Amino acid sequence: MPGPRALRLAGLASLAALALPTAAVADRVVLANGRVFADVVAVRHDDRVEIRMGGGTLTLPLSQVVAVEASASTLEEYQARARELEADRGAGAEQWLALARWASGQGFEFGAREAALEAAALAPGLAGLEALLPGLGYAFDEGSGRWLPVDEAMRRRGWVEDGGEWIPAELAARRAEERRAREEARRRADEARRLERLTALAEAQAAAQAGAGPAYDPWGYGYGGYGYGYWGVPLYVPVPGPGPRPPHHDRPPGPPARPQAPSPPPGHTTSRPPRG
C-alpha cells in the first residue's frame, strides 16, 4: 500500500495533468451572468470553454463566456514549485510547509492542503502545521501521532458529534438525558391540559343537567325523558317514578269504557207481563 508521501505526490501529479500544452493560462474568466472565475486554467474550444481548477473542470458554452483574461496562474505557479520540491531529494517538511503557506496566501486552498499534508507526513510535529491544518479540516491524533480528518480524529478521541459540534461522549450523554427529560415534562404537561379540558367539559355537562329540572313525562309513568345537554347533545335524564313500570307503557291510554247497567239482585226478575 502506498504511503502518505506517495499519495500526496499522486495528488500533485493529478494537478500537473491539468496543465496541458494546449491550455491557455488564464487569470480570470468572466461569465455573462457576472460570475468570475479567478486564477484558473482556461481551454478555449470552438463552442465551449473548459475552466480547470484545483477541484476539477467546469465546461461552459462559449455563449456564456464574456472574456478570458490571460496571465500567470497561481495553479501554474504552484505546479512548478511542487515539481521542484519533488525533484529535490533534499527538500524536507519545512519546504513543503513554506509552499503550503504560499498557496494559502494566494487563496489556493487545494494546494495549501496538499502541501501541508506532505509536510505533516514528513514531520507530524512540525511547528506551523497547527496554524494551517485545522482550518483545512484536519486534527492531530495523539494516539497515532498523525494528522487525520477531523471526523476520524474526534472518533478516535472518543468524542461524538452533537448538533454539529464535537464533544466528549459523557457530555453528549448528559445532553441526551436532558433532552429526554424536557420531552417527558412536555408530554406530562400536555396530558395534564387534556385532563383539565375533559374535567371542565364534565362539570359543564353536570351543571346543564342540574339546571334543566325534571324531564317531561307525557304518559305519567315517572321514568324520565330526553332533553338537551352541553353543546346540544341529546341527554337522557332519569326521574324516579311513583311505582312499577306498567306493561305496554309505550301505548297511550285508550278511551274510557262505556258504563254498564247494574245487575239485578239474586231472585229478582225484571220480566214484565205482556201488554193486552
Summary of the structure (lengths in Angstrom):
residues: 276
radius of gyration: 49.3
end to end distance: 155.5
largest distance: 173.6
contacts: 677
relative contact order: 0.06
helix: 43%
strand: 21%
